């Protein structure tokens, strides 16, 4: 991954909270602040009262969706940092205290068919009926696509958030011929071209190397009133072992349990 000829990231999209304009007025100070997951836990436990009746949160299944895995990774990372256990996240993912915390945070989780099917289905379900959930995690790219058609849509950036990266890897092995490697390198170079990256902009992804000619800045500014912003802080996800273990524990203890 350290070799730019063999591994390159071309497009990115940060994870955001997706809600409505009305609810964002209440949720933004909580979920856009320095402790979004602690605030979410308090909302799920009804320790923080909302201006509406019930609080309903959802994110996609971490085993069927990268956004679900990013969400779970952020929760695990945040817990590790706050408890001074960030250096041993794989062990922490099975710690009974973390699992108790995760169960409390997910107390108001709506794990329905769209959430089980993944990011796209969950986002579509929210856009079709925003009363179904109060807030979900989704990709900025999908939210930007929906913004022109839904002025009531609002986004909140977790601080920090995580980023979905669209990358290409060049594989090597005794089964790969020099001609195949040459063709792969040519394709990677094409994907890094201005022409290819402009196609990524059409789908509302941020170029990994933005420039004045390749940027979402104008689009993000246009929908600033809905919460979109150019800058955000992000973390690297926990290692795969920790994420995989946390996702297994999530399925074991939380998935398909009715919200409290």
C-alpha positions in Angstrom: 0.0 0.0 0.0 3.0 2.3 0.4 3.9 1.9 -3.3 2.0 4.6 -5.3 2.4 2.5 -8.5 0.7 -0.5 -6.9 -1.9 1.1 -4.7 -3.7 4.4 -5.4 -6.8 6.1 -3.9 -8.7 8.1 -6.4 -12.0 9.1 -4.8 -13.4 9.5 -1.3 -16.6 10.1 0.6 -16.9 10.8 4.3 -19.5 9.2 6.5 -22.2 11.7 7.7 -25.3 11.6 9.9 -28.4 12.1 7.7 -31.5 13.7 9.2 -34.1 16.4 8.5 -33.7 20.2 8.8 -36.1 20.4 11.7 -34.4 17.6 13.7 -30.9 18.9 12.8 -31.6 22.0 14.8 -31.7 19.8 17.9 -29.2 17.1 16.8 -26.4 19.2 15.3 -25.0 20.5 18.6 -25.0 16.9 19.9 -23.9 14.8 17.0 -21.6 17.5 15.4 -19.8 18.1 18.7 -16.7 16.5 20.2 -18.6 13.5 21.7 -21.2 12.4 19.1 -21.3 8.8 20.2 -21.7 9.6 23.8 -24.6 11.9 22.8 -26.1 9.2 20.7 -25.9 6.8 23.7 -27.7 9.3 25.9 -30.4 9.8 23.2 -30.8 6.0 22.9 -31.2 5.6 26.6 -33.6 8.6 26.7 -31.3 10.4 29.0 -31.6 13.3 26.6 -35.1 14.1 25.6 -35.9 15.0 22.0 -38.6 17.6 21.0 -40.4 14.7 19.4 -41.8 11.5 21.0 -39.2 8.8 20.3 -35.6 8.6 19.1 -34.9 6.2 16.3 -31.4 5.6 14.9 -30.2 3.3 12.2 -27.1 2.3 10.4 -26.5 -0.4 7.9 -25.4 -3.9 8.9 -21.6 -3.9 9.3 -21.3 -7.3 7.7 -23.1 -6.4 4.6 -22.2 -2.7 4.3 -19.0 -0.7 4.4 -20.9 2.3 5.9 -22.1 0.0 8.7 -18.5 -1.1 9.3 -17.3 2.5 9.3 -20.0 3.4 11.9 -19.0 0.5 14.1 -15.3 1.4 13.6 -15.9 5.0 14.8 -17.8 3.8 17.9 -15.0 1.3 18.8 -12.2 3.9 18.1 -14.0 6.6 20.2 -14.5 4.2 23.1 -10.9 3.1 23.0 -9.6 6.7 23.0 -11.8 7.8 25.9 -10.9 4.8 28.0 -7.2 4.8 27.3 -7.4 1.4 25.5 -6.9 2.6 21.9 -3.8 0.5 21.5 -5.6 -2.8 22.0 -8.8 -2.5 20.0 -9.0 -6.1 19.0 -9.1 -7.1 22.7 -11.4 -4.3 23.5 -14.0 -5.4 20.9 -14.9 -8.4 23.1 -14.6 -6.6 26.4 -17.9 -6.9 28.4 -17.8 -3.2 29.3 -17.5 -2.2 25.7 -20.3 -4.6 24.7 -22.5 -3.1 27.4 -21.7 0.4 26.1 -22.4 -0.7 22.5 -25.7 -2.2 23.6 -26.7 1.0 25.3 -25.7 3.1 22.4 -27.7 0.9 20.0 -30.7 0.7 22.3 -32.8 2.8 19.9 -31.4 1.1 16.8 -33.9 0.3 14.0 -32.6 -2.9 12.4 -35.1 -3.4 9.6 -34.9 -4.9 6.1 -33.2 -1.8 4.5 -30.6 -1.7 7.3 -29.9 -5.4 6.8 -29.6 -4.9 3.0 -27.0 -2.2 3.2 -26.2 1.5 2.7 -28.0 2.1 -0.5 -31.3 0.5 0.6 -31.2 2.2 4.0 -30.5 5.7 2.5 -33.3 5.1 0.0 -35.7 4.1 2.8 -34.9 7.3 4.6 -35.3 9.5 1.5 -38.7 7.9 0.8 -40.0 8.3 4.3 -37.9 10.5 6.7 -40.3 9.7 9.6 -39.0 6.1 9.5 -35.8 7.1 11.3 -34.6 10.3 13.1 -31.0 9.9 11.9 -29.0 7.4 10.0 -25.4 7.1 8.9 -24.8 7.5 5.2 -22.3 8.7 2.7 -21.9 12.3 1.8 -22.0 11.4 -1.9 -25.5 9.9 -1.6 -26.7 12.9 0.5 -25.3 15.3 -2.1 -27.1 13.5 -4.8 -30.4 13.8 -2.9 -30.0 17.4 -1.7 -31.3 19.2 -4.8 -34.5 17.1 -4.8 -35.0 17.2 -1.0 -34.4 20.6 0.6 -35.6 19.2 4.0 -32.5 16.9 4.0 -29.7 17.8 6.5 -26.3 16.3 7.2 -24.1 16.4 10.2 -20.5 15.5 10.1 -19.2 13.4 13.1 -16.1 14.7 14.6 -14.0 12.8 13.7 -15.6 10.8 10.9 -14.3 8.0 8.7 -13.9 8.0 5.0 -14.8 5.5 2.3 -11.9 5.3 -0.1 -12.2 4.1 -3.7 -8.8 2.6 -4.5 -7.1 0.3 -7.0 -4.5 -2.3 -6.1 -2.1 -3.9 -8.5 -1.7 -7.6 -7.7 1.6 -9.4 -8.4 2.4 -13.1 -8.6 3.9 -15.7 -10.8 0.6 -16.0 -12.6 0.8 -12.3 -13.7 2.6 -11.8 -17.0 4.6 -8.6 -17.7 2.0 -7.7 -20.3 -0.8 -8.0 -17.7 1.2 -5.8 -15.3 1.8 -3.2 -18.0 -1.9 -3.2 -18.9 -2.9 -2.8 -15.2 -0.5 0.1 -14.8 -2.0 1.8 -17.9 -5.5 1.3 -16.4 -4.4 2.8 -13.1 -2.9 5.8 -14.8 -6.2 6.3 -16.8 -8.2 6.2 -13.5 -6.0 9.0 -12.2 -6.6 11.1 -15.3 -8.6 14.3 -15.2 -11.2 12.7 -17.5 -11.8 9.7 -15.2 -11.9 11.8 -12.0 -14.4 14.2 -13.6 -16.7 11.2 -13.9 -16.3 10.6 -10.2 -17.4 14.1 -9.5 -20.6 13.4 -11.3 -21.4 10.9 -8.6 -20.5 13.4 -5.9 -17.2 11.8 -4.7 -14.3 13.9 -3.6 -11.1 13.5 -5.5 -8.3 12.2 -3.3 -6.1 15.0 -4.8 -8.4 17.9 -5.2 -7.5 20.9 -7.4 -9.1 24.0 -8.8 -10.3 22.0 -11.8 -11.3 18.8 -9.8 -13.2 19.6 -6.6 -16.7 19.4 -5.0 -16.2 22.8 -3.4 -18.9 24.6 -5.5 -21.4 21.9 -4.9 -20.7 21.7 -1.1 -21.0 25.5 -0.9 -24.3 25.5 -2.8 -25.9 23.2 -0.2 -24.2 24.6 2.8 -27.5 25.5 4.3 -28.2 21.8 4.5 -25.1 21.2 6.5 -22.6 20.3 3.8 -19.0 21.5 4.4 -15.7 21.3 2.7 -13.6 20.5 5.7 -13.9 17.6 8.2 -11.6 15.6 10.5 -11.2 11.9 9.9 -9.4 8.9 11.4 -8.0 5.7 10.1 -10.2 2.8 10.9 -9.2 0.3 13.6 -7.4 -2.8 12.3 -9.4 -5.5 10.5 -9.1 -8.0 13.3 -10.8 -5.5 15.7 -13.5 -4.5 13.2 -14.3 -8.1 12.3 -14.5 -9.1 16.0 -16.7 -6.1 16.8 -19.0 -6.8 13.9 -19.4 -10.4 15.1 -20.2 -9.3 18.6 -22.7 -6.7 17.2 -24.5 -9.5 15.4 -24.5 -11.7 18.4 -25.7 -9.2 21.0 -27.5 -6.4 19.1 -28.8 -7.3 15.6 -32.5 -8.0 15.2 -33.3 -7.1 18.8 -36.4 -4.8 19.1 -35.5 -1.2 20.1 -36.2 -0.3 23.7 
